[in-house]
């Protein structure tokens, strides 16, 4: 009964939110239960005729899952050592176009589909996902170090050493892990229908944004952003 109620509420929200676009769809899956944490820094990427955003929405429609709010590559996730005022202050004052305008392009190198359970084999999340994996480089790692120092302080004053190397990825869909509909077959089909997702040699980073990613995905909110173009 609880699952049916969750689907009913979510379908009402989806229908209301998309009615103006004339493309409502019904959820076939229970909305993602996992609760995320803290504040996150996203890289906004170059799109060709909205190819990435359209693919994310197509994936959600085909599978009946909630769409990821915005196409992005996560730079920092789950910062919970500072409050919102401090996170916004550091972003506004230190994450500036002149400092990050030369962020190297991101190169797609493959796909990954996986399922994880918190507490099982080192897992920290209860979810399934599909993603396009990206390459990193020494130049990318330098920019990640700069971002990390802005929000955590030099030499990890808050005890958070940055995990290296960075593992950039572009998420296409999230789902609950039990009997997930996010599969490798559907991901490859989606990419076949949207060949530019992997065929483009690289994608420019067009902006950086600060998000509140505390709670469920439907609660995420963009707080600040800058353009790099």
C-alpha positions in Angstrom: 0.0 0.0 0.0 2.9 2.4 0.9 4.5 1.8 -2.5 1.3 2.5 -4.4 0.8 5.7 -2.5 4.4 6.8 -3.3 3.8 6.1 -7.0 0.5 8.0 -7.0 2.1 11.1 -5.4 5.1 11.0 -7.7 3.0 10.5 -10.8 0.9 13.5 -9.8 4.1 15.6 -9.4 5.5 14.4 -12.7 2.3 15.1 -14.6 2.0 18.6 -13.1 5.6 19.5 -13.8 5.6 18.3 -17.4 2.1 19.2 -18.5 3.4 22.5 -20.1 5.9 20.5 -22.2 3.1 18.2 -23.4 5.2 15.1 -22.5 4.0 13.7 -19.2 4.8 10.1 -18.3 3.9 7.8 -15.5 6.3 6.3 -13.1 6.5 2.5 -13.3 9.0 2.3 -10.5 8.9 3.4 -6.9 10.7 6.8 -6.7 14.4 6.4 -5.7 14.4 5.8 -1.9 18.0 6.6 -1.3 18.7 9.8 0.6 21.8 11.8 -0.5 23.7 14.2 1.7 25.2 17.7 1.9 26.1 20.1 -0.8 27.7 19.2 -4.2 29.6 20.9 -7.0 28.5 20.0 -10.5 30.1 20.6 -13.8 27.7 21.6 -16.5 28.6 20.3 -19.9 28.3 21.3 -23.6 25.3 19.7 -25.4 24.6 19.3 -29.1 20.9 20.0 -29.7 20.2 19.0 -26.0 21.4 15.5 -26.8 22.4 14.7 -23.2 19.3 16.1 -21.6 17.0 14.5 -24.1 18.7 11.1 -23.5 18.2 11.4 -19.8 14.5 12.2 -20.2 14.1 9.4 -22.8 15.7 7.0 -20.4 13.3 8.1 -17.6 10.2 7.8 -19.9 11.2 4.4 -21.3 11.8 2.9 -17.8 9.3 4.9 -15.8 11.8 6.3 -13.4 12.3 9.8 -12.1 14.6 11.8 -14.4 17.9 13.2 -13.1 17.3 17.0 -12.6 20.1 18.2 -14.8 22.8 16.8 -17.0 26.1 17.1 -15.1 29.4 15.6 -14.0 30.0 15.7 -10.3 33.2 17.4 -9.1 32.5 17.3 -5.3 29.7 15.4 -3.6 28.1 15.4 -0.1 29.9 18.3 1.7 28.3 18.3 5.1 31.0 20.0 7.1 29.7 23.5 6.2 26.3 25.0 6.3 24.5 26.5 3.3 25.5 30.1 4.0 29.2 29.1 4.1 28.9 26.9 1.0 27.3 29.8 -0.9 29.9 32.3 0.4 32.8 30.1 -0.7 31.2 29.5 -4.1 30.4 33.1 -4.8 33.7 34.4 -3.7 36.1 31.7 -4.9 34.5 29.8 -7.7 34.9 32.4 -10.4 35.1 32.3 -14.2 38.6 33.7 -14.3 39.8 30.9 -12.1 38.1 28.0 -13.9 37.5 29.2 -17.5 40.2 26.9 -18.8 38.8 23.7 -17.3 39.8 20.9 -19.8 37.1 19.3 -21.9 35.7 16.0 -20.8 36.2 12.9 -23.0 33.7 10.1 -23.0 35.4 6.7 -22.8 32.7 4.1 -22.1 29.6 3.2 -20.1 29.0 1.6 -16.8 25.8 0.0 -15.3 25.9 -1.1 -11.7 24.0 -1.9 -8.5 25.1 -1.1 -5.0 23.8 -1.8 -1.5 24.9 0.1 1.5 27.1 -2.0 3.8 27.6 -4.8 1.2 31.1 -5.2 -0.3 32.0 -1.6 0.7 28.9 -0.1 -0.8 27.6 3.2 0.6 24.4 3.7 -1.4 21.2 1.7 -2.1 20.7 2.3 -5.8 21.3 1.2 -9.4 22.6 3.5 -12.0 23.7 3.9 -15.6 26.4 6.3 -16.7 28.9 7.5 -19.3 32.4 7.3 -17.9 34.9 10.1 -18.7 38.6 10.3 -18.7 40.7 12.3 -16.3 44.2 13.8 -16.7 46.8 15.7 -14.6 45.1 19.0 -15.7 41.7 17.8 -14.5 43.2 16.6 -11.2 44.7 20.1 -10.6 41.4 21.8 -11.0 39.8 19.2 -8.6 42.5 20.1 -6.1 41.6 23.8 -6.4 37.9 23.1 -5.8 38.6 20.8 -2.9 40.8 23.4 -1.2 38.1 26.0 -1.6 35.5 23.9 0.2 37.7 21.8 2.5 40.7 24.0 3.1 44.3 23.4 2.3 45.8 20.1 3.5 42.3 18.8 4.4 41.6 20.8 7.5 38.3 19.0 7.9 39.9 15.6 7.6 38.6 14.9 4.1 41.4 13.9 1.8 40.3 14.0 -1.8 39.9 10.6 -3.4 42.3 10.3 -6.3 42.1 9.9 -9.2 38.9 11.7 -10.0 36.3 9.4 -11.6 34.2 11.7 -13.8 31.0 10.3 -15.1 27.7 11.5 -16.6 24.8 9.7 -15.0 21.9 8.8 -17.2 19.5 7.2 -14.8 19.0 6.1 -11.2 16.8 3.4 -9.8 16.2 1.5 -6.6 18.5 -1.6 -6.5 15.9 -4.3 -6.1 14.9 -5.8 -9.5 16.2 -2.6 -11.2 15.0 -1.8 -14.7 18.3 0.1 -15.4 20.2 -2.5 -17.4 23.2 -2.7 -19.7 20.9 -3.7 -22.6 18.7 -0.7 -22.3 21.7 1.6 -21.9 23.3 0.3 -25.1 20.0 0.7 -26.9 19.7 4.2 -25.7 23.3 5.0 -26.9 22.6 3.5 -30.3 19.6 5.8 -30.6 21.7 8.8 -29.5 25.1 8.1 -31.0 26.5 11.6 -30.2 26.7 10.7 -26.5 29.8 8.6 -27.1 30.9 9.7 -30.6 31.8 13.3 -29.6 35.5 13.4 -29.0 35.0 15.7 -26.0 32.6 18.0 -24.3 33.4 21.4 -23.0 32.7 22.4 -19.4 30.2 25.3 -19.8 29.5 26.1 -16.2 29.9 25.1 -12.5 27.0 25.0 -10.0 26.5 24.5 -6.3 23.6 22.2 -5.4 21.9 21.2 -2.2 21.8 17.4 -2.6 20.5 16.6 0.9 17.6 14.2 0.9 15.9 12.4 -1.9 16.6 13.3 -5.5 13.3 15.2 -5.8 14.5 17.6 -3.0 17.7 18.6 -4.8 18.0 22.4 -5.5 20.5 24.5 -7.4 21.8 27.3 -5.2 24.4 29.1 -7.2 26.1 28.8 -10.6 28.6 30.5 -13.0 29.0 30.3 -16.7 32.3 29.5 -18.3 31.4 30.4 -21.8 
